[in-house]
Amino acid sequence: MNKKLNVGLWVVQVLLALVFLMSGGMKLTAPVADLIAQGMTWAEGREWLPRFIGASEVLGALGLIIPAATRIMPK
C-alpha cells in the first residue's frame, strides 16, 4: 500500500475513534438528567439506553484502532 494512503487512513481512523470515544464517554459518565437536559429526550424513562449506546461507541472506537495497531488483518 502507498505510504501516503496508509498515513491518511491512520489519521482518519484516529479522528473517527476520538469522536466515538468522546461521545461514548459522555454517555457513559454523565447523569441521565444532564443528557436529557442537553436534548437527548429519547433517554427519558430508559436509563439503560444511553449507557448501552455509550458502551457501544467506546467499543467501536477500540474496534477502529486495535486491528490496525496489532496488524491483525480483517477478513
GIJOLIN-V789296 format. One record per residue. N is the residue number from 1. PSI is psi in whole degrees, -180 to 180 (* if undefined). D_FIRST is the distance of its C-alpha to the first C-alpha in whole Angstrom. Layout:
n->N psi->PSI d_first->D_FIRST
n->N psi->PSI d_first->D_FIRST
This chain:
n->1 psi->146 d_first->0
n->2 psi->139 d_first->4
n->3 psi->-40 d_first->6
n->4 psi->-39 d_first->9
n->5 psi->-40 d_first->7
n->6 psi->-44 d_first->7
n->7 psi->-43 d_first->10
n->8 psi->-40 d_first->11
n->9 psi->-43 d_first->11
n->10 psi->-41 d_first->13
n->11 psi->-47 d_first->15
n->12 psi->-42 d_first->16
n->13 psi->-44 d_first->16
n->14 psi->-43 d_first->19
n->15 psi->-44 d_first->21
n->16 psi->-39 d_first->21
n->17 psi->-39 d_first->22
n->18 psi->-39 d_first->25
n->19 psi->-47 d_first->26
n->20 psi->-42 d_first->27
n->21 psi->-43 d_first->28
n->22 psi->-44 d_first->30
n->23 psi->-45 d_first->32
n->24 psi->-38 d_first->32
n->25 psi->-37 d_first->33
n->26 psi->-44 d_first->36
n->27 psi->-27 d_first->37
n->28 psi->-33 d_first->37
n->29 psi->-27 d_first->39
n->30 psi->145 d_first->42
n->31 psi->147 d_first->45
n->32 psi->-35 d_first->45
n->33 psi->-38 d_first->48
n->34 psi->-39 d_first->46
n->35 psi->-41 d_first->43
n->36 psi->-40 d_first->46
n->37 psi->-27 d_first->47
n->38 psi->-1 d_first->43
n->39 psi->1 d_first->43
n->40 psi->68 d_first->42
n->41 psi->-17 d_first->45
n->42 psi->-14 d_first->44
n->43 psi->-6 d_first->44
n->44 psi->127 d_first->48
n->45 psi->-5 d_first->49
n->46 psi->75 d_first->46
n->47 psi->-25 d_first->45
n->48 psi->-26 d_first->43
n->49 psi->-47 d_first->41
n->50 psi->-33 d_first->39
n->51 psi->-42 d_first->39
n->52 psi->-44 d_first->37
n->53 psi->-41 d_first->34
n->54 psi->-43 d_first->34
n->55 psi->-39 d_first->33
n->56 psi->-39 d_first->31
n->57 psi->-39 d_first->29
n->58 psi->-42 d_first->29
n->59 psi->-35 d_first->27
n->60 psi->-39 d_first->25
n->61 psi->-43 d_first->23
n->62 psi->-38 d_first->23
n->63 psi->-23 d_first->21
n->64 psi->-33 d_first->19
n->65 psi->-44 d_first->18
n->66 psi->-48 d_first->19
n->67 psi->-41 d_first->17
n->68 psi->-35 d_first->14
n->69 psi->-34 d_first->16
n->70 psi->0 d_first->17
n->71 psi->36 d_first->14
n->72 psi->124 d_first->16
n->73 psi->116 d_first->14
n->74 psi->146 d_first->16
n->75 psi->* d_first->17
